[in-house]
Amino acid sequence: MQNRLEKKVETFMKEQELTRPGDRVLVGLSGGADSVCLLLVLCRLAERFSLSLGAFHVHHGIRGEEADRDEAFSEGLCKEYGIEFYSVKESVPDRAKEWHMGLEEAGRKVRQEAAKDLMERYGYTKIALAHHQNDVAETVLFHLFRGSSVSGLASIPAKRENLIRPLLSCDREEIESYLKERQIAYCTDSTNLETEYTRNKIRHEILDYTVKEINPGAVRHIGELAAACAELESFLEAETEQVMKSVDRTPEGAGIPADLLKARHAVLQKRVIHRLIGSVAGSKKDITKDHVEAVLGLFYNQSGRKVSLPYGLEARREFDRVVIGTGTEAGAEGAKGFGGNELCIIPLPGEFEVSFGEETLYFCTFSCEKNAQIPKNEYTKWFDYDKIKGTLCVRTYREGDRMGLLSGSKAVKTVWTERKVPVWRRKTQPLVADEAQVLWIPGVRCCDNYRVDETTKTVLEIRRNGGKTDGSECKSSDIRG
């Protein structure tokens, strides 16, 4: 006859869809009450779910004879039930020193790596761990005391990729009662009784007191809170991913339209900003609430404002966007054009090619034929060669630079502002200019008063990246008008 706890676990596994028929499940077996209960319950349910089982035990090299006892007990239990047993011995103290982390964190990492290795080596499809409702409650309190978002309060998921936790519907009292009823022995880890570790203090001094003196159902209620937070986290994650689709990536970082984010709820705004900083930095560590709030302020500020961020990053308001990327100095250095030279003379007439960064400009001259077809694309430009004043060059900006447009002469600074070119990028923007004015800002705009017309005798053609890359962001800048 099926036990009440077994029925509870069976229902939970079905509701959460933890396994599929034919799964090979590798159970983490420490020898303690929780993992022994998990192994035995899965043995009872294996036929119902069409599962095959194996178990692994990690000897941490910490508790001497007690650890040897746990290993021997786990192996004997598996032999009794005909379950394949794997034992992994690893010195967690040595790994903790090597990885520069505490014993608890190092032990967890060792177990994770051991499980992954065994699963891949022997063809297991799932790893089952024995976390239960008390572990959920302890984790929620641990995250709450340490400082946490909704994701931290969501605590321990029932499944994540190939990892499953079938006992999350049960509490510790139910587990120990199950083993007592069936007269099943288990090992007690003496370190779990110590209050040196934070989690043990929460378990023995805070949670136990809460259950005895405040509310016997405290563990269950905290678990229900964790489940509600998990649902909320799932919703927020979906909304965050939807907004992140509007992020545009550049070599310097990533940007997002200001109005798009301002239209979202403050909770989602902060979440997206945190995600955006982390994606550019490659890590979310050291990204605090203050950093997120500072970046959020840029969405309501004028263009040109910026804030410093960890990892050498900065956030900048660039017209209608906020960009997170390398600082202005680093960005300018990384974008420095044409081999670090700020001036390159173009010898004309004839053919010449100049490169800046990953881009190339190709110059050539030829006689203009009557009714010649002027390119209509925006990456090949034709100019009247005879209108060029003095020497033609490719260079960076000079104070006072202007270009002739149909509306009259206009400052290059004004053109940049109208086309929303970031201030930091202007420092390294290559310009094609003669001694009188700027002919072309590649990717931004061309002048109008050097156009090819019926009087043109010689054409100067400039192609950007072999004519395969767009040379202007707006058709109004096309030299034909």
N, C-alpha and C positions, 0 to 999 in steps of 0.2 A: 504493500500500500504506500502511495506517495505521501511523503511528509509535507507539512504546511510550508516550510521554507523552500522545499524543492518546487512546489507548485508556484510559489511566489517568484522564484528565479525563472522558471519556465515561462511564466506570463511576461515577465520583464524582458526576457531574451526575444520573445516573439514581437512584443510591442516595439522594441528598439531595433529589431532586425539585426541582431548582433552576429549571427552566423548564417551560412547557407549550407544546404545538403552537400556533403562531400568535403567540407572544410577539415583541414588538419590543424588542430588547436594545440599550441604549446603553452602550458600552464606554468606561471612563475610560482615555484614552491620553496618557501623559506623553512617550512617545518612548523611555523606558528599556526595558531588557531584559524586565522582568516584564510590562508592559502590551503591548509588541509581541508577546510570546509569547501572551498571552491573546487578542489580536485575531486572530492567525493561526490559533490552535487553534479558536476559535469559527467562523472562516470555514470551516475544514475540517469542522466538525460541524454547521454551520447547516442543511444539507439533512436530515441525520439527525434533528434535533430540530425541524424545520419552523420555523426562526427567521429573522427579518430583522434586520440589524445596522446600527448607526450608531456613531459615535465622537465623543467630545468631548475637547478639550484646553484646559487653563487656563493662560494666561500670567500668572505671578504678579507680573511687574514687578520682579523682583529681580536676575536674573543677566545683564542686558544682552544682548549679542550671543549668548551661549550659550542664553538663553531663546528668542531669535528663531530660532536654529538648530533647537531642539527643536520649535517650532511648525511651521516649514517642513517638517521631516522627517515629522512626524505627518500633515500635510496630504498630502504626496506619497505616503506609504504608503497612505493611504485611497483616493487616486485610483487607485493601482496595482491595488488590489483591488476597486474599484468600491463603496466604502463611503461613505455620507453622513458628511461631516465638519463639526463645529461647533467654533469657537474662541471662547473667552471671555477677554477681557483685563481684569484687575483688579489694582489696586495693593495687594498684601497688606500692605506696611508701613503704608500709610494706613489700611487697615481695622484693623490691629492696634492702632494708636493710638486709633482711634475706638471700638473694642470693648474696649480696655484688656486686651489679652491678648498672649501671645507670638506670634512669627512662625509657628511650627509650628501652633499651635492656630488662628490666624487663617486660615492657608492651608487647613487642613482644613475650616474652616467655609465659606470661599469656594467650595471644590470641591463641598461638599455642596449649597450653595444653587444653584450653577450647574447641577449635575446634575438637581436637582429641577425647576428652571425649564424646562430643555430637555425633560425627560421629559413634563411637563404640556403644554408648548407644541406638541410635535410627536407626541404620542401614543405614546410609548414605554411599555412595561409593566414593564421590568426595567432596572436599572442594574448593570453588571458591573464589579467591581474586581479588581485583579491581586494581591491578597494571597496569600502562599504559606506554606509551613511555617516558613521562617526568620522571617517576620514574626510568626507565632504565637509562636515561641520567644522572640523579642525582646520581645514584648508581655508574655508571662508573666514574664520576668525583670524587666522594667521595673516591672510591678505588684507583684511579689514584693519588690523592693528598696524600693519606695515605701511598701509596706504595703497588703495586699489581703485581701479575703475570697475565698470560693470563686468568686463571680461574676467577680472580676478574673482569677483563674487560669484560668477557662474561656476567656479570651482572645477570639479573633475568631471569630464564628459563620459558618457557611457561607451562611446566608441570614437576613435580617431584613427583614420586610415586603417591599418591592420590590427590596431590595439582595441581590445574589448574588456569591459568590466562588468561581468554578470551579477555581482553581488551588490550593486549600488542601490538596490531596492531593500536591502536588509541592514539592520544595525548590529552592533557588536554583541548585544545581549542575545539576539536571535541566533547568531552564529554559535556562541558558546553553548546555548541551550541545545542546539541541534547536535553538537558534538557530544554533549553530556548524555542526551537521550540515546544516542547510538553507541555510547561508551567507546568513543574514539579518542585516543591519546594525541597530544600535540606538544610541541616544545615552546618554552617561554624564553624569549630573548631578554636577558637581564638589562641590556641597555635601554629597552623600552620602558623600564621601571624607573630609570634615572630621570631627574628633572634638569639635567645640565643643558639639554637641547631645548630650543624654543617650542617645538611641536609637542614634546613630552610635557612641558609646563602647561600648555594649553589643554592637553588631554587630561592630565591628572589633577591640576590645580584649578582650572577655570571651567572646563566643560563638565567634569564630574560634579563639581560644586553646583553648577547651574541646573543640572538634571536633578540633583538631590534636593536642593533648597529653593529653586525658583519655579521650574516647570519640568515635569518628567518627559514631556514631549518636545523638549528644546532641540534635540538632535533632528527629529523629524521636521520641525518647523524651519530650522536652518536649511535643511535639505530642500524644502519646498521653495524657500527664497532663492537658493542656488539654481533650482530648475527654472524659476521665473526669470532670473537674470540670464540664464542660458538662452531662453526664448527671445528675450530682448536683445541680447548680443547677436543672435542670428539675424534678427530684423535689421539692426544697425549695420551689421557687416554687409548685408545685401544693398542697403542704401549707400553705404560708403563706396562699395565697388561701382555702383552706378555713377556716382559723381566722379570717381577716379578715371572713368572712361573719357572724360573731357580734359584730362591733363595732357599737355603737349610736352614731349621730351626733346631736349636739345643737348648738344655736347656739354653745355655749361650747367645743366640741371633740369628743372621741370617747372612749368608754369600752369596757372589755372585762371580762367576769367573771373574777375572780381565780382561781377554781377551774379554770376552763376552760384557762387558760394554764399553771397550775401542773401540770396533768396531762400537758403536752407535754414533750418532750425539751428540754434546756437550749439546744441549737443553734436549735431552732425558736422557743423563747421569745424569745431575743435578736433573732432575725430579725423576728419579728412586732412587737416593741417598736420596733425601728429603722424599720420600715415605718409604724407607727402615728404616731410622732413626725413623720416626713417628710410623711405625708398631712395632718396638722393644720397643720404649718408651711408646707407648700407647697414645701419644699426639704429635701434630705438633707445639704446642705452644712453643715459645722460641727457635725454630730451625731456625737459620738465614742463610742468604746467605753465610756468612763467614764460618759457620759450614759445609755447603754443599761443598764449595770450598776446605776446608781443607781435607775432606774425599776424594774428587775427586783426590787430589794430591797423595793419597796413591796408587791409581791404576797405577801410573807411578813411584812408588818408590820401594825400595827393601824390602824384607821380614823383619819383626821385627819392622818396623816403626809404630807409633800409634799417634792418636790425641784424646784429651778429648772432650766429648760432654755433653750436658745437661742431667739431670736426672740420673747422676752417670754412664753414658755410656761412652764407648770409641770405636773408630774404629781402627782396626789393619790390617796391611798387613801380611797375613799368606801365604807365598809362592805364589801360583797362585790364591789366593782368597783375598778378603777384607771382614772382619768380623766385624759386629757391635753388641756389646753386653756389658755385665757387664765388669767393669775394671778388670785388671789382679789380683788385690788383692781380689776383691769380687768374681771373678771367681775361684780363687784358694781356697778360703774359702768354696764356695759352692760345690766344687768338692772333698773336702778332703776325703780321702779314709779310709776304714776299721776302722770305729769308731773313727777316729782322731789319731790312733796309726800309727807310721811310721814303726813299726817292729812287725811282727807276726811270731813266730817260728812254723814250721809245724812238729808235732810229727809223725815220720815214723819209721818202717812200720805201716800199718793200714789205717784207714780212718779219714779224717779231712775236715772241711768246714770252710771257712773264707769269710766274707762279707766286701765289701767296697762300700759305697754309695748304689746304687741300684743293684750292681752286686755281684755275689757270685762265688767263686772258690771252687770246690770239689776235694779233693785229695784222692787217694786210691792206694794200691799196690797189685799185684797178680803175681803168677808164670807164666812165659812165656811158652806157649806151642809151639811145633814145627808147623811151617806153620800158626801161628796165623795171623788173618786178621787185619792189622794195620788200624785204622780209616782213611778214605780218606777225611772226612769233615774237615773244618777249625775251629771248635769250640771244638773239643776234641783232646788233645795232649798226645802222648805216649813218654816216655823217658826211657832210660836204668838206672834203679834205682842204679845199682852197680857202675855206673860211677860218681854218685853224690859225691862231695867232702865236707865232714863235714856236718854241719847243713843246712837244707833247710828252707827258710823263704820267706815271702811276705813283701816287704818294698818299700820305695821310692828310688829315685836315689841317688847314692853316687859318688862323684867326682872320675873319673878314671874307672867307670864301663865299662866292655867290655863283648862281647859275641862271642863264637866261631862259625864261618860260614865256608862254603866250601872254600871260598876264603881266609880264615885265620881269625885271631882274629880282631874284629872291635869294635871301641868305640860305646857305646850306643848313645852318642851324635850324632855320624855320622849316625847311623841307624835312629834316629829321624829326622835328616835333610833330609835324602833320602826319608823317608816316609811322609815328610811334616807334622810332628806333631808340633802344635803351641808351642812356647816357654812357654807361661803361663801354658799350660796343662801338660808340662813335670814335673813341680814341684809336681804334685799330682799323676802322672802316677804310678800305682802299678807295681812292678816288682817281678817275681819269680826268686830267686837266691840262689845259694849255696855259699860256702866260696871262690870259685874260679872264678865264672862268673855268668852272668845273663842267665837263661835258657829260659825265656819267657817274652816278653812284651805283655800282652794280648791286642789283637786288632791291634798289630803292626808286631811282628816277633818272631820266635823261633830260638834257637841256632841249629846248625847242628851236633855238635860233641858229643851229648848225644843221638843220634838216636838209635832206636831198630834195632839190626842186628842179625845174626845167632848165636852170642855168648851170647846174652842177656839171663839171667836167671830170673830176676825179673823186672816187668814193673811198672813204676810209671805213672798212668793216672791222668790227670788234665782236668776237664770239667768246662767250663765257663757257668754259669747260667743254669745248668742242661743239658748242651749240646745243648741248643736251640738258643744260641747267637753266632754269628760268632766270632771266636777268632783271626782272622788274616785278614788283608785287601788284602793279596796277596798269591796266591797259591805257589809261590816260597819259602815261609816261612814254608810250610808244612814239618813236620819232616821226612817224607819219601823221600823228595827231589823231 
